Amino acid sequence: MSWHGIEGHDEVVERFRRILASGRLASTFLFVGVPGIGKRTFALKLAQALLCPVSPDAELNPCGKCPSCQQVTAESHPDMELVAKPTDKSFIPVEVFIGDRDHRMRDGLCHNISLKPFLGGRKIAIIDDADYLNQEGANCLLKTLEEPPPKSVIILIASSEQTQLPTIRSRCQVVRFRELPSGLVATLLQSLGEVENETEAIKLGALSQGSLQRAKQFLDPELFDFRGEFVGRLAQLPDKGVSLATDIGKFVEDAGKDAPVRRERLKLVIMIAVEFYRELIRRMSDRPSATDSGLLNAVQTASNARCVDVEAIAACVERCLDAQAQVDANANQATLIECWIDDLARFSESALA
């Protein structure tokens, strides 16, 4: 079933229909789920439904033709605020919430959402990339969340609840978006014309981890080949950890001169490692879920060499997540990679039979 072209989130649609039918729509929501599964698209369609003057709220069925719906589609509706992390920044600048130094509290999201609606009965704010709220930005937003203006709806979009400060998280209704089935990802890739045939679509769907965005990343043959080699070498740790760190560094540098591009590539490499270790834990628990042969073979190699020490492998997962946070904090790339791989090798050695 598809809701205005959005696939895989029927449960969330029905949840909002029930909320709207009861007349108890909250003022603040936190949308969480892996990147590339449609959270932002859903938020925009929800905003369109709430701002559409033609269709009743409870139906959650925007007409798509009125000026209001068209303005939401164009992301130019005067009653909708959109905030996202600039590509050249590590965090969402505080100025987008409270204005620059010359316009403090007279511009920005916190000021604009407090104004009377221009066209309808609501003001809606969508904060994309909420994972990149720093302490200063979160504190600026906090007062608005504590005392939201009447008829306002604020939606924060993040990868998980844990990336948000407790003070932010406690003031939001959490809406969890599930990963897309690999078959659905394959179908979407074909319908969008991203692949040449069904076989390629199925292969990328198996690598997607439920994310259309991730599947598209593996359209790059260089990344696809690197992944296969990388998981194989992770399975051989602690052997040759130094050379692995060197090769990862070169692969990241090859992404280009722009630091944000290199950071994104390194984060993707780290997530490949997370995928490997999580699948290894599933294998040790007799609950494997991987479908692609490269990962399955690497996990088989690792499990043959290790005792069932789930804690040591779980420590590898935690270290990977820490490394990802260090990337976002602009840690020195070479030092980060070297320390990360060294720690993985040390944890892997403790898991050897």
N, C-alpha and C positions, 0 to 999 in steps of 0.2 A: 504494500500500500504506500502511495506517495502523497505527501502533503505539499501541494503547490511546487512539485518538483524536488522536494527534499525527501531523501530516502533514508530509511533505517531508524527513524526516531518517532515512530507512531505513539509510543508510550508517553513521551514528553508532550506531544500534541494533545493527547487525551487528558493529561494532567492539567494543562493550562485551560482546556475547555471546562473541566470540572471547577477549577478555581474561578473562572470568569462567570460561570453559571451561578456560583454561590455568592458572587459579589464580594469576594475576599481577596482580591489581587494585592499581593504584597508590594512594597515600594522598592525593594532591593533583592536582586537575584544574583547568584554566583553560578555561572555555567561552567562545569568542569568536564574534562575528557581529553584524550590525546589530540594533538593538533591534526588538522586535516580531515575531520569527520563531520563538519558542517555546523559547528556551534555559532560562528559569526553569521552564516547564511540564515540559520534559524532565528537568531536575534533580530536580524533585519526584517524577516518576514513577520515575526511577532510584532515588531514596531509598526509595520504596515497595517496589520490587522487592527491594532489598537488605535491607530490614527485615521483609519478609513471611515469616512462619514456615512458611507452607503450601507455597509454590512454591520449588523449587531456584534458587539464584542464576543458574546458567548459562542457565536458560530465559528469564530476564528477563521474567517473566510474572506479576506480582503478582495475587493472587486478587481484591483489591479489596473483599473482604467481611469479612475477619477484623478484630478490633479494631485490630491494628497498621496495616493498610492504611487503615482509616477514620480513625485518628488522624493519619496522614500527610496524608490529604485535608483534614482539618480544620486542618492545620498546628499540631497540639498534641501530637505524639509526643514522649515524654520523652527519646528518644535522637536527636532531630533539632533542630539549632540553625539558626534562620533570622535573617539579618542583612540589613538594607537601609538605604539613606540616608533619614532622615526628610525629609518634604516641605519642612520649614521650615529645613533645613540645607544647606550647600554641600558638606559632606563627611560621611562616616560618622564619628560621634563615637568617640573613642578609648575611651570608657567601655563601649561595647558589646563591646569585646574584652577589657578588663582590669578592668571594674567602675569604679564611681565612687570618689571619694577615700576614702570610709569603708570600701570593700570591695575595695581594690586587690588583684588576683590571687586574690580569693576569690569572684569573680563574673565574668560575661562569657563570651564564646565560648571564649577560650583556657583558662579554668579549667574550664568545663562539659564541653568535649570530652575533657578528660583524665580525667574520672570514669569509673568502671566502668559499662558499659551497664545500663540498668534492665530492659529486656525482652529484647533480643536479643543478638547477638554483635558489634554494631557501634554506633559513634557517627558521625553524619553531620552536617556543617555545610555550609550553603549561604549564600554571601556574594553577595547580589544587589548590583547597582550597584557592582561592584568598581572601576569607572572613578573612583569618588569616594573612593578610599582616599588620604588625604593621607600625608605623610612619617611623621608620628607614628603613625598607625594602621597603616601598612604595617610599620613597625619593630616594633610590638607583636605583629603577626601573624607576623613572620618567624621567631621562635624556634619557634613551634608548627609552622611549615612545615619547618623544619630538622630538628626531632626530633618528628615526628608520633606521637601515642599509638598503641599497637597497636590494630588493628582499627578505625581511624578513617578516614573519607573526608571530605575537604574539597573543596568545589567553589566556585570563584570564577567569577562571571559578568560578562563585560565586552564592550565593543563591539570591541576589538581588542587584540592583544598589546602594541602600542606605548603604550597607556595605563597599562601596569603597569611598576613599577620593575624593572630587570633582576634584582635580587635575588629578587623575587617570581616573575618569569617563569621564571627558571632552575630553580626548584624545583617547577614544575608540568608535568604532561603537557597539552599544548595540544590541545583538541578544537575543530575549526572547524565551524561551522554555516553552511550555505549559505543564501543568500536564497531565499525561496519563489518559484516561478514565478508570473508575474502571473495566469495562469489559475487557479491554485490559490487565490491571494488572493481573486479574484473569487468562486470557489465558496464559500470560507469566509465571505465577507461575506454571501452569500445564505443559507447554512445557519444563520448566527447571527442572521438577521433584521435586519441593519444597513442593508440597502438595499431599495428597493421593487420593483426589477425587474433583469433581467439586464443591460440596457444600462448602468445606473448602476454595477453591479458591475464590468463590464468597464472602464469609464472610470476608476474608482478603482483597479482592479488595475494599470492602465497607469501610474498615478502612484505606486504603492506602493514601488517599488524593492525589491520582495521582502519588504516588511514589512507585516504586518497592522495593526500599530499606526499606521504612517504612513498607510495607506489610510483608517483610521478618522478620522484628523485631518482629512483632506480632505472629510469629510462636512460640515464647517463651510463653508457657501457663501462666507462672507467670506474665508476662507483660500484657497479654491479660486480665487476671482476675483483675489485679490492675487497668487497665484502666476503666473497668466497675464500680468498686467501687469508683474510684477517681472522675469521672464525676458526680456520684450520690452525693458525699459529697460536691463537688463544688456547686451543686444546692442548698444545704442547708446552705451555708454561709449566714450570719456571725456566725451561730451556730457551736460550737466545732472546731473553727479554730486552737486552740492550739494542740489538739489531732491530727488533720489532718497534721500539720507541723511535729509533732513527727513521725507519720507513714510514711510520705514521706522521712524523714531523714533515717529511718530504711530501707526502700525499696532501697534507693540509696546506702547505705552502703553494703547491701546484694549483690550488683553487683560485689564486689571483692575488693582486696587490692589496685589495681592499680588506681591511681588518674584519668588518662585519661578515664578509663572505667566508673568510677563513674560520671565523668563530663558528659559523653555522655548519661548516663541514666537519669541524672537530666535534661538535655536539652530536652530529649524526654518527660519527665513528664511535663515540662513547655509547650511544643508544644501541648500536649493533652489538657492542659488548654486553650491554644489559640484556638484550634479547638472548644472547648465547648463554649467559649464566642462569637466567630464569628458566630457559628450556632445560638446562642441565639439572636444575632442582626438580623440575617436573619429571625428568627421566629417572632421577633417583627415587622419586615418589611413585614411580610406575604410572605416571599420568602425562606422557608426552603429547604435545600438541602441534609441533612443527610439521609442515608438509613439504618443504623444499629439501632436496637431497643434500645440498651443501651444508646446511645447518645440522641436519640429522647425522651426517657422517662425522662432523666435528664433535658433536655431543657424544656420539658413540665412542670416539677415540678417547675423549676426556673421561667418560664414565668407566671405561675399561682400565684406566690408570689410577683411579681414585677410589677410596673407600666412601661409604655413604656419610659424608661429613657436610650436612646441609648448612651448618653454621658458618663454615669456612667459605662456602660458595655464596651464601647470603652476604657475607662480609664483602665479597667482590662486588655484588650488586650495590651495596651501600657506598662503596668506594667510587664506583662509577657515577652514582648520583651526586656525590660530593664533587667529583671532577667537573660534572656539568655545571654545578653552581659556581665553581671557580672560573669556568669559561665566561659565564655571565658577569663575573666580578672583574673581568679583564686581567686575570693572572697571566704572568709571563708564559707564553705558549710552550716554549722548549722545556722549561722547568716543570710545568704542569704535566706534560706528556711523560717526561722521564720519571717523575715521582709516582704518577698514576700507574704506569706499567710496572714499575718496581714493586709497588704495593700489591698489585694483582699477582705478580710472580710469587711474592712472599706468602700471600694467602693461599695460592694454588699449591705451593710446596707443603703447607700444613695440611692440605686435603689429600695428599698422596697416600696411597696404601702402603 
